[in-house]
Amino acid sequence: MKNEKRVVSKNYINQRERHISLFYVTICFLVLLSITCFFFLKNNSNSRIFGRKDKLVTRMEQIESFKKLQSEVALQCDTLHANIKKFKPDVYASYEENDIRYELNELKGIYLKNDWDRRYKMFEQISILYDMWLTDRKDLWCKKQNLNELTLNLQNCEMGLQRAKK
């Protein structure tokens, strides 16, 4: 029995040692993590991550202001539409046309103030569309007047020919 040696497993660790080693490893990990985070945040306070956040906030503010402007301009466009629809070129009220032109220039001015943003281009396009509609209404009225005058002239000519034949 003296020669018999007691064989002990090399992997044997008691419960207390396990808890102590786990606690030690956890503390080392947390300390190393906190030191790394501290240096990362200290040295990179102006990094791209924080810059993106600022850009995102300004972008969201721009979108909000654009939506607000859109709702305001929608009312202006409705008024402009109604004014052009009731515009009568045969009534010589130049103030009505001047008011319409003023509103059209205001719409175009919104785009000119913000020409760096493509979304504002729609205000210029709406202005151009309404301007073309106003011009077309005036041209149509002029053509109708010309047709009426030509019809009257034709009737006068026909009556003159009928008198000449009698």
Residue pairs with C-beta under 8 A, 6 or more apart in sequence:
13 21
62 117
66 117
66 119
66 120
69 110
73 107
73 110
73 123
76 103
76 106
76 107
77 107
77 126
77 130
79 103
80 100
80 103
80 104
80 107
80 130
81 130
83 96
83 99
83 100
83 103
84 100
84 130
84 133
84 134
84 137
87 96
87 97
87 100
87 134
87 137
88 141
89 137
89 138
89 141
89 142
90 141
90 145
97 134
100 130
100 134
104 127
104 130
104 131
104 134
105 127
107 123
107 124
107 126
107 127
107 130
108 123
108 124
108 127
108 128
110 120
110 123
111 120
111 121
111 123
111 124
111 127
112 124
113 120
114 120
